[in-house]
Amino acid sequence: MAEFTVTFQPDNKSVKVKQGETILNAAIAADVFINSVCGGLGKCGKCRVQVEGKISRWDSELLSEEDRDNNICLACVSKVDGDIEVFIPETSRAQKHQILTKSTGIEVETLAPMTRKFHLALPAPSLEDNISDYERIKRALKEQGVDDAHMDLQFLGSLASELRENQWDVGVTVSEFNGKNEVVSIHPKELVDKHFGFAIDIGTTTVVVSLIDLNTGETVASKSNYNKQIVCGEDVLARINYAEEEGGLFNLQRLIVETINYLIEELTLDDEVCKRRPKEGTCKEDITSVVASGNTTMTHLFLGLDPQHIRLEPYIPTACRFPAIKARDLVLETNPHASIYCMPCRSSYVGGDITADILASGLYKKDELALLIDVGTNGEAVIGNKDFLASCSCSAGPAFEGGEVQFGMRASVGAIEKIALTVLSGKGDEKDIKVYYKTIGKIPPKGICGSGLIDLLAELFINGIIDKSGSINDIPSSRIRDGEEGKEFVVAFADETSLGKDVIAHKRDDGKIILKESKGKDIVITDSDIKNIIRTKASVYASCSVLLKSMNYTFDHLDRVYIAGGFGNYIDMKKAILLGLFPDIPMKKYDFIGNGSLGGARLALLSKDMRAEAEKIYRKMAYIELSVNNMFYNEFTSALFLPHTDLGQFPTVEKILSSKTKN
Amino acid sequence: MAEFTVTFQPDNKSVKVKQGETILNAAIAADVFINSVCGGLGKCGKCRVQVEGKISRWDSELLSEEDRDNNICLACVSKVDGDIEVFIPETSRAQKHQILTKSTGIEVETLAPMTRKFHLALPAPSLEDNISDYERIKRALKEQGVDDAHMDLQFLGSLASELRENQWDVGVTVSEFNGKNEVVSIHPKELVDKHFGFAIDIGTTTVVVSLIDLNTGETVASKSNYNKQIVCGEDVLARINYAEEEGGLFNLQRLIVETINYLIEELTLDDEVCKRRPKEGTCKEDITSVVASGNTTMTHLFLGLDPQHIRLEPYIPTACRFPAIKARDLVLETNPHASIYCMPCRSSYVGGDITADILASGLYKKDELALLIDVGTNGEAVIGNKDFLASCSCSAGPAFEGGEVQFGMRASVGAIEKIALTVLSGKGDEKDIKVYYKTIGKIPPKGICGSGLIDLLAELFINGIIDKSGSINDIPSSRIRDGEEGKEFVVAFADETSLGKDVIAHKRDDGKIILKESKGKDIVITDSDIKNIIRTKASVYASCSVLLKSMNYTFDHLDRVYIAGGFGNYIDMKKAILLGLFPDIPMKKYDFIGNGSLGGARLALLSKDMRAEAEKIYRKMAYIELSVNNMFYNEFTSALFLPHTDLGQFPTVEKILSSKTKN
């Protein structure tokens, strides 16, 4: 089959691909980022690119005539049919994103990290003391209280030279894992005090790696980035679909490992880190333990396990607790013999990230009854205390991450993150609606992120612009109009936005690239967008409600509500309650634990007890499957209003609404 | 660097090698066998080949003028300098060899093999019973009494499809190793009754693989062959030297794995084996446990561990007990997840083969005081009973395997294996010495193997042809003459031998290969050969003597002597005692256990208790280093006579000699 060269601009990266390959896959192969929410199904329209050269093009409704005139196509469904040059407009490129790298959960009581370091001043062998190198290490470790330390074959290969190069005076790193002691590193004795590990939060959208000093428990530095798998689809279902394509699983595993390795590279190049070490340039070798926390699909993809049955009823993962894994088996760029512990998952849709949240919140060991909510690309809820734990998946949908909303976007530069409205009387019946907003990075807006959408809906609702069902009222205003998908409300007019202005690159005959701005667009929210957001909030609320009822509790019984994840961190809680996303209970009961997935991974890395607790949580926690639950369906339907069909559940909101009505 | 093609005849195999590569290494790369005793040092002269084409040639004293005229060179020191054709004469090719594949040691009491098979009729998952595939297997195994069964990542990858393809009704193989239960195979339930493992004896010279039915303990079939590493040197020191060359260790590991895989192929293709299985052609997949027994160097090379410190004082191996190893890590062609247990070694020169001998003899659990002697390419001795064990290495040298003796050879076709002499009066002072011999394969003799050498020396001694020190007496006889290396005794004259007649291949201009026999040679034994054999026997006897003395015993205290290994099986014990190789104690105390290395490996494969015993033997057994032992030096010197300086230690020999003198 013919091969063609695809060159991506402005990256100026080239790749050779077979005829018929999609431009999106060519971009993955060239390590060039193009947005793709739907994972290559041609449905989201986020992967617009401009092409020069021969392609077989799939004409989409998502493209205008002007687009076609400008040779704009969707990268995921357009196939290479000759040597081509592809210009990626700004809007199809990843933006640096707000990623929460802090957790404010509990702390470990006693440091007992996954690896321990020992200084072993071994007696040099002699004819009288002629035990093998391996037994010599075991004997010395036994003297230090480490019984029956194991070494695996791949490690034994270099043992003889390591011991002799260090003249029998060495540092040894021992990993305690699955109740088994294993030597994972032999190094100069000077490195005994330098003892580091990684806690990794593998999110569907973002990945955070924290470098942890295992001697002090301190987080030395954290780095975050997008999960490179995003090009294969934004949510777990899109990823699972992609995994079923030929080579898909391999690609997904490669991409997540590349994401992590890139962050490892950044962390270990950091001055802050390297200056703690006596020798430069070998930081990676010193990382001998890793804890990874991710949802069940992410954990499967990280380990290269086929996720397909996660998607199909009855939703069975290959594994929920994972065997001891070596970094070398995943080509993770730590010490190749480093032990990797993956947080145990409860089920296909309550993953290791939730186990980590529970650890970080400490709810599993307290008397008080607590609810934990994690709204990310997926949503999960847990209730419990020291006596019991029950969990469910909210199947929330990606509305708060920018999906299913026309001008929705992730919390990156140009996203509207705060909104306030005032409604004044204008000419005649006309209302003069003023919109005040704040964008991330303080540039003209490109779209609205999750916290902005919550603000927007709450303001629209409280100002009577939308009704209880979320429909835009028939108010005479320049901001309210009939659009292609029903009524829409203009949040920002084209002249104030930077969205829609694809900066399109044209290559002139002289080879020079010139940029041309296309016409801007109004940023609007439509009836249909609002319905999608309401469905998402209804799903979260109904899930929590069913979870409580299943255990014979109501929201009133709750002593505490933990909100985990970046989303919870950035939103205006009062407005979220006003919409009926979260229960209307006293604000002092809310506790924000930040990135609990990362926080829990760090706890497990630092404490043997915490790893035991994680395994206990796995065994103890009930899982309630909502997809076939009638109670859930009723609760969901009741929650499809603002804030809820039963206003009695939202007393403070009721008060606000009645005071508004009185005005 | 230039590359040239080397073609080997009569195999007609070609290989491309870099300029300057030795012909021997080219042969290894082409998988063609050429004898090499010294391992490429140009010292043994066993790798004679005839070359057409350009080589850079190293002129050796081992080559005659006639050889040079015939373009004969030593393959190990001649380097490729153009496209060449290499003819390998019959004498430089491996001969099929007598390999002992039977052990007559003890039997296991209760079958408890390294792997167990279970039939698991799993409930299909449902929304109510939605644990992961991994947990489903663990739960079902727990019901069958197998706690906390582990699976490793490489295995988990295929778990989901295996379970679904077999509709949840499966057979499962569980390995119990290092106290850990591990699932190593999922298969159709019909295969539960088909349960096999391999016991492997990795000898320096020969390798034996036995296919064992783990349900019955029966040895289904055994196959044996040379260790392909022989081309890299005949004894462990030559192999260690070779391992230190660039790529040497890798080559040695590859060659032993190839040797084993070849035997596996033969065993699993065997009708006898395949007819026991419901499906053909998948036999290898069913082999899920392997026990390998070899000396310390062989075990290191099998596992790819650097053996160099075994050779250097204080003789420290990397490991003596070995971690759980997977077949896939060694590319062994069993089930890739099969567990491999290597018999523990006591020290650099008392290896896993001796541990296996001890197991097979049962001496470790008996009241009676026993001595165990294993004379192979190396020699080892053990004394003990149920209360103690002590061992040493005899550093015997390869005289009994054909090394260090001019016309010595291994026990293959054409080797003289039995000899008797009569001495009659001839003309005048002349003696008419008649030599009666029997060759393996009943063809004209090519050389003398170990058992033949023992017969020969005993007959020479008893007939007064050699004296107590092994020097050939000045007897007028056509068989006794002065040779290049002192006196020599002609065992067979050129006209009765087939040795020395290199069958040399010549390629004519028309491309046809014609064969020409070179002039034959007398088969002789020289003073120097005899001294080498006496040194070997003295070393074995002195080692046993020192071992006993170290524990305050003498040979008279022995209740039993176990002779292990092929050599012991084929020799005439009375003649061996006459020479002073073995102690002069009642014959009924001698017990021949055959291939104890293989027998012990089989016991370990079949019995958990036996594996525990092997580990106990490792911990319990003392090791006495003779290389620096003064007592050994004295004993050795005293043993450098036939049968011994102290004839009192050999009462039956004394009687024979005195009766001879009377005649």
Interface residues (C-beta under 8 A of the other chain):
Chain A: P125 S126 L127 N130 I131 S132 D133 Y134 E135 H150 M151 D152 L153 Q154 L156 G157 L159 A160 S161 R164 N178 K180 L303 G304 L305 D306 Q308 H309 E313 P314 Y315 I316 P317 T318 A319 C320 R321 F322 P323 I325 D329 S347 S348 Y623 E625 V628
Chain B: P125 S126 L127 N130 I131 S132 D133 Y134 E135 H150 M151 D152 L153 Q154 L156 G157 L159 A160 S161 R164 N178 K180 L303 G304 L305 D306 Q308 H309 E313 P314 Y315 I316 P317 T318 A319 C320 R321 F322 P323 I325 D329 S347 S348 Y623 E625 V628
